[in-house]
Amino acid sequence: MSFSISVVIPVYNCEQYIEKAVASALQQPEVLEVVVVNDGSIDKTQEILTRLVTKHQKLKVFNHPNNLNKGRSASRNLGIKKASGNYIAFLDADDYYLPNRFSNDKVLFEQSEDIDGIYNAIGTHLYREIEYQEEKQLLSKLFTINKVVEPYDLFDTIMSGNYGYFSIDGMTLKRTIVENIGGFNESLVVAEDTDFILKLSLKYDLYPGQLDKPLAMRGIHTNNVFNNKELYSLYDLKMYESLYFWTIKSNFALNIVERFLERIWIIHFNQKKDFFSYIKIWFGYTMRYPKILFTTLSIKYFPLIRLRQKLFPFLYNNSK
């Protein structure tokens, strides 16, 4: 299989950064095409793309019907459908690739047909002034897994967070696995990339590439969506719920299903709801799927069991 890469870039109101992102992808010799999906931008993004597309044959620009704003997931999914390369890579519109982004990936893919995808480190580029307390964290930060992990251990490594994380900007994937996984979850406004990575790590063999030096740079500016902690807090729960139901439907082992159910209940219990609200939530997670209802998970996560020490403190009173 030839190593031809389609780079998919979703963009919404990134007039300051989109040209740099596109140029960084076009300069990579392994790139067959750069597929940009304008997600209903209302600034000068479309004007810039219209100018660029006349200069670069490898650049393809698409819009949603009626120029709608449909979100990052829907935009990436449209880009995947329009892509023609055998491999898919992603780049956010305010990020950019460094030279030789795909050279090592090409070597690794050519060495083994067993590799479904490769992940690499990315760094940070500051487009705004930073506060003193941010300096050490942002300037030195690599988004990477900081040890070599076998594909069968990658899911546990990501879930633990003990060895770092990586970004989709640093991933190169066989097009077939991107399509087979169903692309990105369009119900998620944010955290869709984590959802995507976790699904891939459960179903396919992802191998480490260059982990100690960045191959792409993440743009840090005042409008970064990852600065919105409240939005991420809301969609973290939605992401884990989506993954919980997906693993059930995909017939994963109960220990995998429980990894997401555990995260779900941690979030709910931190919200300090009343007992009957927890009962209602429990019904929602168990009654929809009888094969969960008739397992130990339905008992283990039943609110009366999980909250027994709080509900019946006198039973756990150690006083003499």
C-alpha positions as CSV (number, residue, x, y, z in Angstrom):
1,M,0.0,0.0,0.0
2,S,1.4,3.4,-1.0
3,F,2.1,5.9,1.7
4,S,-0.2,8.7,0.6
5,I,-1.5,10.9,3.4
6,S,-4.7,13.0,3.5
7,V,-4.4,15.8,6.1
8,V,-7.8,16.8,7.4
9,I,-8.1,20.3,8.9
10,P,-11.4,21.5,10.4
11,V,-11.5,25.3,10.7
12,Y,-13.8,27.8,12.4
13,N,-12.9,31.5,12.6
14,C,-9.2,31.0,12.4
15,E,-8.2,33.7,10.0
16,Q,-5.0,34.4,12.0
17,Y,-3.7,30.8,11.9
18,I,-5.2,28.8,9.0
19,E,-2.6,29.8,6.4
20,K,0.3,28.7,8.6
21,A,-1.5,25.4,9.3
22,V,-2.2,24.7,5.6
23,A,1.4,25.6,4.6
24,S,2.9,23.3,7.2
25,A,0.9,20.4,5.8
26,L,1.6,21.2,2.1
27,Q,5.3,21.2,2.7
28,Q,5.4,17.5,3.8
29,P,6.5,15.4,0.8
30,E,4.3,12.4,1.9
31,V,1.1,14.5,1.8
32,L,-1.2,13.7,-1.1
33,E,-3.7,16.3,-0.3
34,V,-4.8,18.8,2.4
35,V,-8.5,18.6,3.0
36,V,-9.9,21.7,4.8
37,V,-13.5,21.8,6.0
38,N,-14.7,25.3,6.7
39,D,-17.1,24.9,9.6
40,G,-19.3,28.0,8.9
41,S,-16.6,30.6,9.7
42,I,-17.8,34.2,9.7
43,D,-14.4,35.9,9.7
44,K,-12.0,36.0,6.7
45,T,-11.2,32.3,6.8
46,Q,-13.1,31.5,3.6
47,E,-11.5,34.4,1.8
48,I,-8.1,33.1,2.7
49,L,-8.9,29.5,1.7
50,T,-10.3,30.7,-1.7
51,R,-7.0,32.5,-2.3
52,L,-4.9,29.5,-1.3
53,V,-6.8,26.9,-3.3
54,T,-6.0,28.7,-6.5
55,K,-2.3,28.4,-5.7
56,H,-2.1,24.8,-4.5
57,Q,-3.4,21.8,-6.4
58,K,-3.1,19.6,-3.3
59,L,-5.4,21.9,-1.3
60,K,-9.1,21.0,-1.3
61,V,-11.7,23.1,0.5
62,F,-15.2,22.0,1.5
63,N,-18.2,23.5,3.4
64,H,-21.2,22.0,5.1
65,P,-24.5,22.4,3.3
66,N,-25.7,26.0,3.6
67,N,-22.4,26.9,5.2
68,L,-23.6,25.6,8.6
69,N,-21.5,25.5,11.7
70,K,-21.7,21.8,12.7
71,G,-18.7,21.4,15.0
72,R,-15.2,19.8,14.9
73,S,-16.4,16.2,14.8
74,A,-18.8,16.7,11.9
75,S,-16.1,18.7,10.1
76,R,-13.5,16.1,10.5
77,N,-15.9,13.4,9.4
78,L,-16.7,15.3,6.2
79,G,-13.0,15.7,5.6
80,I,-12.5,11.9,6.1
81,K,-15.3,11.2,3.5
82,K,-13.7,13.6,1.0
83,A,-10.1,12.2,1.6
84,S,-8.5,9.9,-1.0
85,G,-5.2,9.0,0.7
86,N,-4.5,5.6,2.1
87,Y,-3.5,7.2,5.4
88,I,-5.3,10.0,7.4
89,A,-3.7,12.6,9.6
90,F,-5.4,15.5,11.4
91,L,-4.4,19.0,12.2
92,D,-6.3,21.7,14.0
93,A,-6.4,25.0,12.2
94,D,-4.5,26.9,14.9
95,D,-1.7,24.3,15.1
96,Y,1.0,23.4,12.6
97,Y,3.3,20.6,11.6
98,L,7.1,20.8,11.8
99,P,9.4,19.7,9.0
100,N,9.7,15.9,8.5
101,R,6.4,15.3,10.2
102,F,5.8,12.0,8.4
103,S,9.2,10.8,7.5
104,N,9.6,8.4,10.5
105,D,6.0,7.3,10.3
106,K,6.6,6.2,6.7
107,V,9.6,4.1,7.7
108,L,7.6,2.4,10.5
109,F,4.6,1.6,8.3
110,E,6.8,0.2,5.6
111,Q,8.5,-2.0,8.1
112,S,5.4,-3.7,9.4
113,E,1.9,-4.3,8.1
114,D,0.7,-4.9,11.6
115,I,0.9,-1.2,12.5
116,D,-2.6,0.4,12.3
117,G,-1.6,3.8,13.5
118,I,1.4,5.8,15.0
119,Y,1.3,8.5,17.6
120,N,4.0,11.2,18.1
121,A,4.9,14.0,20.5
122,I,3.7,17.5,19.9
123,G,4.9,20.7,21.5
124,T,3.4,24.2,22.1
125,H,3.7,27.5,20.3
126,L,2.6,30.6,22.2
127,Y,0.5,33.2,20.3
128,R,-0.3,35.1,23.5
129,E,1.6,36.4,26.5
130,I,1.7,34.0,29.3
131,E,1.6,34.5,33.0
132,Y,4.6,33.6,35.2
133,Q,2.9,30.5,36.6
134,E,2.2,29.2,33.1
135,E,5.7,29.6,31.8
136,K,7.3,26.4,33.0
137,Q,4.2,24.3,32.2
138,L,3.6,25.6,28.7
139,L,7.1,26.3,27.3
140,S,8.5,22.9,28.3
141,K,5.3,20.8,27.8
142,L,5.3,17.9,25.4
143,F,2.0,16.2,24.7
144,T,3.4,12.7,24.6
145,I,3.4,9.3,26.2
146,N,6.8,9.4,28.0
147,K,7.6,5.7,27.7
148,V,7.4,3.1,25.1
149,V,4.1,1.2,25.4
150,E,3.0,-1.9,23.6
151,P,-0.3,-1.6,21.7
152,Y,-2.1,-4.0,24.1
153,D,-1.1,-1.8,27.1
154,L,-2.0,1.6,25.5
155,F,-5.6,1.8,26.6
156,D,-4.6,1.2,30.3
157,T,-1.8,3.7,29.9
158,I,-4.1,6.4,28.6
159,M,-6.7,5.8,31.2
160,S,-4.3,6.0,34.0
161,G,-2.7,9.2,32.8
162,N,0.5,8.3,34.6
163,Y,2.7,8.5,31.5
164,G,1.1,11.5,29.8
165,Y,-1.2,11.9,26.8
166,F,-0.9,12.5,23.1
167,S,-2.8,14.5,20.6
168,I,-4.5,13.6,17.3
169,D,-2.2,16.2,15.7
170,G,0.6,13.7,16.3
171,M,-1.3,10.6,14.9
172,T,-1.0,9.0,11.5
173,L,-3.6,6.3,10.8
174,K,-4.6,3.8,8.2
175,R,-7.7,5.2,6.5
176,T,-9.5,1.9,7.0
177,I,-9.4,2.0,10.8
178,V,-10.6,5.6,10.8
179,E,-13.6,4.6,8.7
180,N,-14.2,1.3,10.6
181,I,-14.3,3.1,14.0
182,G,-17.0,5.4,12.6
183,G,-15.0,8.6,12.7
184,F,-15.6,11.2,15.4
185,N,-18.5,11.3,17.8
186,E,-20.7,14.2,16.6
187,S,-22.6,14.4,19.8
188,L,-19.6,15.7,21.6
189,V,-18.7,19.4,21.3
190,V,-15.4,18.8,23.1
191,A,-13.5,15.7,24.2
192,E,-14.3,14.1,20.9
193,D,-10.6,13.6,20.3
194,T,-10.2,11.6,23.5
195,D,-13.2,9.5,22.7
196,F,-11.7,8.8,19.3
197,I,-8.3,7.9,20.7
198,L,-9.7,5.6,23.4
199,K,-11.8,3.7,20.8
200,L,-8.8,3.2,18.5
201,S,-6.6,2.0,21.4
202,L,-9.2,-0.6,22.3
203,K,-9.6,-2.0,18.7
204,Y,-6.4,-1.4,16.9
205,D,-2.6,-1.6,17.2
206,L,-1.2,1.8,17.7
207,Y,2.5,2.1,18.0
208,P,4.8,4.9,19.3
209,G,6.7,7.0,16.8
210,Q,8.9,9.9,17.9
211,L,8.1,10.5,21.6
212,D,10.9,12.7,22.8
213,K,10.8,15.6,20.3
214,P,7.7,17.3,18.8
215,L,6.6,16.8,15.2
216,A,3.8,19.3,15.4
217,M,3.0,22.4,17.5
218,R,-0.1,23.2,19.3
219,G,-1.1,26.9,19.2
220,I,-1.8,28.5,22.5
221,H,-3.9,31.7,22.4
222,T,-6.8,33.4,24.2
223,N,-9.5,31.7,22.2
224,N,-8.5,28.1,22.9
225,V,-11.5,26.0,23.6
226,F,-9.6,23.9,26.1
227,N,-9.5,26.9,28.4
228,N,-13.2,26.4,28.9
229,K,-13.2,24.1,32.0
230,E,-16.9,24.2,32.5
231,L,-17.5,22.9,29.0
232,Y,-15.0,20.1,29.4
233,S,-16.5,19.2,32.7
234,L,-19.9,18.7,31.1
235,Y,-18.7,16.8,28.1
236,D,-16.3,14.5,30.1
237,L,-19.4,12.9,31.5
238,K,-21.0,12.7,28.1
239,M,-17.8,11.2,26.6
240,Y,-17.6,8.5,29.3
241,E,-21.3,7.7,28.9
242,S,-20.9,7.4,25.1
243,L,-17.8,5.1,25.6
244,Y,-19.7,3.0,28.2
245,F,-22.6,2.3,25.8
246,W,-20.2,1.8,22.9
247,T,-18.2,-0.9,24.7
248,I,-21.4,-2.7,25.6
249,K,-22.7,-2.6,22.0
250,S,-19.3,-3.7,20.8
251,N,-19.2,-6.7,23.2
252,F,-16.1,-5.7,25.1
253,A,-15.2,-7.6,28.2
254,L,-16.9,-6.4,31.4
255,N,-13.6,-5.2,32.9
256,I,-13.3,-2.7,29.9
257,V,-17.0,-1.6,30.3
258,E,-16.4,-1.0,34.0
259,R,-13.5,1.3,33.3
260,F,-15.9,3.8,31.9
261,L,-18.7,3.1,34.3
262,E,-16.4,3.8,37.2
263,R,-15.5,7.2,35.7
264,I,-19.1,8.0,35.2
265,W,-20.0,7.3,38.8
266,I,-17.1,9.3,40.1
267,I,-18.4,12.3,38.3
268,H,-21.9,11.8,39.5
269,F,-20.9,11.3,43.1
270,N,-18.7,14.4,43.0
271,Q,-21.8,16.4,42.0
272,K,-23.4,15.4,45.3
273,K,-27.0,14.6,44.1
274,D,-29.7,13.3,46.3
275,F,-30.1,9.5,46.8
276,F,-33.2,9.1,44.6
277,S,-31.4,11.0,41.7
278,Y,-28.7,8.4,41.9
279,I,-31.3,5.6,41.8
280,K,-32.7,7.1,38.6
281,I,-29.3,7.4,37.1
282,W,-28.5,3.8,38.0
283,F,-31.6,2.7,36.1
284,G,-30.5,4.6,33.1
285,Y,-27.2,2.7,33.0
286,T,-28.5,-0.8,33.7
287,M,-32.0,-1.3,32.5
288,R,-31.2,-0.4,28.8
289,Y,-28.9,-3.4,28.7
290,P,-30.0,-6.6,30.4
291,K,-26.6,-8.1,30.0
292,I,-25.3,-5.4,32.4
293,L,-28.3,-5.8,34.7
294,F,-27.6,-9.4,35.3
295,T,-23.9,-9.0,36.1
296,T,-22.0,-7.9,39.2
297,L,-21.7,-4.4,37.9
298,S,-25.4,-3.7,38.5
299,I,-24.9,-4.6,42.2
300,K,-21.5,-3.0,42.6
301,Y,-22.7,0.3,41.3
302,F,-26.1,0.3,42.9
303,P,-26.3,3.6,44.9
304,L,-27.3,1.8,48.1
305,I,-24.1,-0.2,48.0
306,R,-21.8,2.6,46.9
307,L,-23.2,5.0,49.5
308,R,-23.8,2.6,52.3
309,Q,-21.2,4.1,54.6
310,K,-22.7,7.6,54.2
311,L,-26.3,6.4,54.5
312,F,-25.7,4.2,57.5
313,P,-22.8,5.7,59.4
314,F,-23.8,4.0,62.6
315,L,-22.9,0.6,61.1
316,Y,-19.3,1.8,60.5
317,N,-18.9,3.6,63.8
318,N,-15.6,2.4,65.3
319,S,-16.2,4.1,68.6
320,K,-16.3,1.9,71.7
